[in-house]
């Protein structure tokens, strides 16, 4: 058990015993691939928990919060590490394969807090599976070797999915496509990959086919198209570069 986790356990026990009124529990219900918002304490620990499931990882490019995943419960504990205080976006991925986008807002005056997430309509499967609206260009895959497989346990598709989720969290988050013009809306780059973010028309309420978009761009490693149509428009992320 790490020193931080021992500190969290002691702090939780002490506050629960002597100051139960200081603890807050926020209950949130969402769908798989849904988006949630919650406050995160800058004065004490915040616990993230998914009812009936375990958190396997939290995807963020950077954060002002230290995060510890408790192997026993699958919960994640966050503690403010200092620096600029601002909203942060990312994704929670559970062991059952559920992905939840989040936007958390730092809040003062909260000694400790639990954010309890309940997922309705949970789907089963591996957390590494590609989301709906995702097409991968297998012809641009690098040849696999036994040494690479041993050092990088994730598959190529898994790494592309993780990158798309991070790009979405950094550049799209909960922004509505329907209020924006069609065309390019910036990019996001990390680790040799670049995500081109755009808004496309969804004729008759039907999003563009990601496989068709991928095949029309020979440099595209993967294409993700949002399945939520807003005012006849959807977000599109095209991944280029190399793995």
FENRA-V703305 format. One record per residue. N is the residue number from 0. SS is DSSP state (a for helix, b for strand, c for the rest). PHI is phi in whole degrees, 0 to 359 (999 if undefined). D_FIRST is the distance of its C-alpha to the first C-alpha in Angstrom with 2 decimals. Layout:
n=N ss=SS phi=PHI d_first=D_FIRST
n=N ss=SS phi=PHI d_first=D_FIRST
This chain:
n=0 ss=c phi=999 d_first=0.00
n=1 ss=c phi=288 d_first=3.81
n=2 ss=a phi=299 d_first=6.67
n=3 ss=a phi=296 d_first=8.27
n=4 ss=a phi=292 d_first=6.26
n=5 ss=a phi=298 d_first=6.50
n=6 ss=a phi=297 d_first=9.95
n=7 ss=a phi=300 d_first=10.73
n=8 ss=a phi=298 d_first=10.17
n=9 ss=a phi=296 d_first=12.27
n=10 ss=a phi=295 d_first=14.71
n=11 ss=a phi=299 d_first=15.32
n=12 ss=a phi=296 d_first=16.00
n=13 ss=a phi=295 d_first=18.23
n=14 ss=a phi=291 d_first=20.22
n=15 ss=a phi=297 d_first=20.71
n=16 ss=a phi=281 d_first=22.01
n=17 ss=a phi=256 d_first=24.23
n=18 ss=c phi=221 d_first=25.12
n=19 ss=a phi=298 d_first=25.10
n=20 ss=a phi=290 d_first=27.88
n=21 ss=a phi=280 d_first=25.72
n=22 ss=b phi=280 d_first=23.61
n=23 ss=b phi=235 d_first=25.10
n=24 ss=b phi=238 d_first=24.85
n=25 ss=b phi=254 d_first=26.60
n=26 ss=b phi=253 d_first=27.75
n=27 ss=b phi=232 d_first=28.92
n=28 ss=b phi=246 d_first=30.79
n=29 ss=b phi=213 d_first=31.48
n=30 ss=b phi=257 d_first=32.75
n=31 ss=c phi=305 d_first=31.17
n=32 ss=c phi=67 d_first=31.64
n=33 ss=c phi=279 d_first=32.25
n=34 ss=b phi=241 d_first=31.54
n=35 ss=b phi=233 d_first=29.84
n=36 ss=b phi=231 d_first=29.71
n=37 ss=b phi=203 d_first=27.47
n=38 ss=b phi=272 d_first=26.69
n=39 ss=b phi=234 d_first=23.38
n=40 ss=b phi=288 d_first=22.75
n=41 ss=c phi=260 d_first=23.02
n=42 ss=c phi=253 d_first=22.50
n=43 ss=c phi=199 d_first=19.22
n=44 ss=c phi=284 d_first=16.60
n=45 ss=b phi=240 d_first=18.11
n=46 ss=b phi=255 d_first=16.72
n=47 ss=b phi=256 d_first=18.35
n=48 ss=b phi=217 d_first=18.93
n=49 ss=b phi=251 d_first=21.59
n=50 ss=c phi=300 d_first=23.31
n=51 ss=c phi=71 d_first=23.42
n=52 ss=c phi=211 d_first=21.47
n=53 ss=c phi=231 d_first=18.14
n=54 ss=b phi=279 d_first=17.73
n=55 ss=b phi=267 d_first=17.40
n=56 ss=b phi=194 d_first=17.93
n=57 ss=b phi=240 d_first=19.52
n=58 ss=b phi=261 d_first=22.44
n=59 ss=c phi=210 d_first=23.57
n=60 ss=c phi=282 d_first=25.25
n=61 ss=c phi=203 d_first=24.00
n=62 ss=c phi=203 d_first=22.44
n=63 ss=c phi=272 d_first=22.28
n=64 ss=b phi=241 d_first=18.98
n=65 ss=b phi=284 d_first=15.40
n=66 ss=b phi=233 d_first=13.82
n=67 ss=b phi=233 d_first=10.39
n=68 ss=b phi=264 d_first=10.83
n=69 ss=c phi=284 d_first=8.97
n=70 ss=c phi=296 d_first=9.51
n=71 ss=c phi=286 d_first=10.52
n=72 ss=c phi=255 d_first=13.11
n=73 ss=c phi=81 d_first=13.94
n=74 ss=c phi=281 d_first=14.21
n=75 ss=b phi=244 d_first=13.93
n=76 ss=b phi=250 d_first=13.34
n=77 ss=b phi=244 d_first=15.67
n=78 ss=b phi=222 d_first=16.30
n=79 ss=b phi=296 d_first=19.56
n=80 ss=c phi=258 d_first=19.39
n=81 ss=c phi=101 d_first=23.09
n=82 ss=c phi=102 d_first=26.22
n=83 ss=c phi=300 d_first=28.89
n=84 ss=c phi=259 d_first=28.39
n=85 ss=c phi=207 d_first=29.76
n=86 ss=c phi=296 d_first=29.45
n=87 ss=b phi=229 d_first=27.18
n=88 ss=b phi=239 d_first=27.74
n=89 ss=b phi=181 d_first=25.83
n=90 ss=b phi=225 d_first=25.03
n=91 ss=b phi=258 d_first=22.51
n=92 ss=b phi=241 d_first=22.55
n=93 ss=b phi=259 d_first=21.56
n=94 ss=c phi=293 d_first=21.15
n=95 ss=c phi=276 d_first=24.67
n=96 ss=c phi=100 d_first=26.25
n=97 ss=c phi=271 d_first=26.82
n=98 ss=b phi=244 d_first=26.93
n=99 ss=b phi=231 d_first=27.19
n=100 ss=b phi=283 d_first=28.37
n=101 ss=b phi=220 d_first=27.35
n=102 ss=b phi=230 d_first=28.67
n=103 ss=b phi=247 d_first=26.63
n=104 ss=b phi=246 d_first=28.31
n=105 ss=b phi=300 d_first=26.60
n=106 ss=b phi=221 d_first=27.69
n=107 ss=c phi=269 d_first=27.87
n=108 ss=c phi=85 d_first=28.11
n=109 ss=c phi=247 d_first=25.32
n=110 ss=c phi=289 d_first=22.66
n=111 ss=b phi=203 d_first=20.36
n=112 ss=b phi=206 d_first=21.25
n=113 ss=b phi=243 d_first=20.60
n=114 ss=b phi=253 d_first=22.46
n=115 ss=b phi=259 d_first=23.19
n=116 ss=b phi=254 d_first=24.97
n=117 ss=b phi=248 d_first=27.38
n=118 ss=b phi=257 d_first=29.00
n=119 ss=b phi=270 d_first=32.62
n=120 ss=c phi=62 d_first=34.34
n=121 ss=c phi=298 d_first=31.20
n=122 ss=c phi=263 d_first=32.06
n=123 ss=c phi=257 d_first=30.44
n=124 ss=c phi=136 d_first=29.72
n=125 ss=c phi=274 d_first=27.38
n=126 ss=c phi=294 d_first=25.70
n=127 ss=c phi=269 d_first=27.29
n=128 ss=c phi=292 d_first=30.82
n=129 ss=c phi=286 d_first=33.14
n=130 ss=c phi=287 d_first=34.10
n=131 ss=c phi=299 d_first=37.70
n=132 ss=c phi=75 d_first=40.09
n=133 ss=b phi=237 d_first=38.41
n=134 ss=b phi=234 d_first=40.49
n=135 ss=b phi=245 d_first=39.45
n=136 ss=c phi=270 d_first=41.97
n=137 ss=a phi=288 d_first=41.33
n=138 ss=a phi=290 d_first=44.21
n=139 ss=a phi=263 d_first=42.28
n=140 ss=c phi=290 d_first=39.29
n=141 ss=c phi=286 d_first=38.48
n=142 ss=c phi=298 d_first=39.09
n=143 ss=c phi=278 d_first=36.01
n=144 ss=c phi=230 d_first=35.16
n=145 ss=a phi=294 d_first=32.91
n=146 ss=a phi=292 d_first=31.03
n=147 ss=a phi=295 d_first=30.41
n=148 ss=a phi=298 d_first=29.32
n=149 ss=a phi=287 d_first=26.76
n=150 ss=a phi=276 d_first=25.36
n=151 ss=c phi=239 d_first=25.67
n=152 ss=c phi=293 d_first=24.75
n=153 ss=c phi=283 d_first=26.12
n=154 ss=c phi=285 d_first=29.84
n=155 ss=a phi=300 d_first=32.28
n=156 ss=a phi=297 d_first=32.81
n=157 ss=a phi=300 d_first=29.11
n=158 ss=a phi=292 d_first=28.90
n=159 ss=a phi=294 d_first=32.10
n=160 ss=a phi=298 d_first=30.90
n=161 ss=a phi=300 d_first=27.73
n=162 ss=a phi=294 d_first=30.03
n=163 ss=a phi=298 d_first=32.51
n=164 ss=a phi=297 d_first=29.92
n=165 ss=a phi=292 d_first=28.80
n=166 ss=a phi=298 d_first=32.48
n=167 ss=a phi=297 d_first=33.26
n=168 ss=a phi=296 d_first=30.53
n=169 ss=a phi=279 d_first=31.77
n=170 ss=a phi=246 d_first=35.50
n=171 ss=c phi=244 d_first=36.28
n=172 ss=c phi=52 d_first=33.64
n=173 ss=c phi=257 d_first=35.78
n=174 ss=c phi=289 d_first=39.03
n=175 ss=c phi=275 d_first=42.01
n=176 ss=a phi=289 d_first=44.05
n=177 ss=a phi=297 d_first=47.17
n=178 ss=a phi=268 d_first=47.72
n=179 ss=c phi=242 d_first=47.67
n=180 ss=c phi=290 d_first=50.34
n=181 ss=c phi=287 d_first=50.13
n=182 ss=b phi=125 d_first=49.20
n=183 ss=b phi=287 d_first=46.54
n=184 ss=b phi=225 d_first=43.90
n=185 ss=b phi=102 d_first=41.98
n=186 ss=b phi=208 d_first=39.41
n=187 ss=b phi=216 d_first=35.82
n=188 ss=b phi=232 d_first=34.85
n=189 ss=b phi=191 d_first=31.68
n=190 ss=c phi=58 d_first=31.02
n=191 ss=c phi=86 d_first=34.66
n=192 ss=b phi=247 d_first=35.16
n=193 ss=b phi=229 d_first=37.27
n=194 ss=b phi=256 d_first=37.55
n=195 ss=b phi=261 d_first=40.95
n=196 ss=b phi=260 d_first=40.87
n=197 ss=b phi=212 d_first=44.09
n=198 ss=b phi=246 d_first=45.76
n=199 ss=b phi=240 d_first=48.16
n=200 ss=b phi=284 d_first=50.82
n=201 ss=c phi=244 d_first=50.35
n=202 ss=a phi=299 d_first=53.93
n=203 ss=a phi=57 d_first=54.80
n=204 ss=a phi=78 d_first=51.19
n=205 ss=c phi=250 d_first=49.99
n=206 ss=c phi=296 d_first=47.33
n=207 ss=c phi=301 d_first=48.26
n=208 ss=c phi=283 d_first=47.31
n=209 ss=a phi=298 d_first=44.33
n=210 ss=a phi=295 d_first=45.68
n=211 ss=a phi=292 d_first=49.03
n=212 ss=a phi=296 d_first=47.51
n=213 ss=a phi=294 d_first=45.50
n=214 ss=a phi=291 d_first=48.59
n=215 ss=c phi=276 d_first=50.64
n=216 ss=c phi=235 d_first=48.32
n=217 ss=c phi=293 d_first=48.09
n=218 ss=c phi=272 d_first=45.35
n=219 ss=c phi=286 d_first=43.04
n=220 ss=c phi=281 d_first=39.94
n=221 ss=b phi=201 d_first=39.12
n=222 ss=b phi=226 d_first=40.51
n=223 ss=b phi=241 d_first=38.96
n=224 ss=b phi=237 d_first=41.30
n=225 ss=c phi=297 d_first=40.23
n=226 ss=c phi=270 d_first=41.67
n=227 ss=c phi=263 d_first=42.11
n=228 ss=c phi=273 d_first=45.64
n=229 ss=b phi=237 d_first=46.25
n=230 ss=c phi=56 d_first=49.88
n=231 ss=c phi=76 d_first=50.74
n=232 ss=b phi=222 d_first=48.03
n=233 ss=b phi=219 d_first=44.63
n=234 ss=b phi=279 d_first=41.98
n=235 ss=b phi=227 d_first=41.97
n=236 ss=b phi=238 d_first=39.51
n=237 ss=b phi=249 d_first=40.84
n=238 ss=b phi=259 d_first=38.52
n=239 ss=b phi=233 d_first=40.13
n=240 ss=b phi=117 d_first=39.08
n=241 ss=c phi=213 d_first=37.35
n=242 ss=c phi=260 d_first=34.07
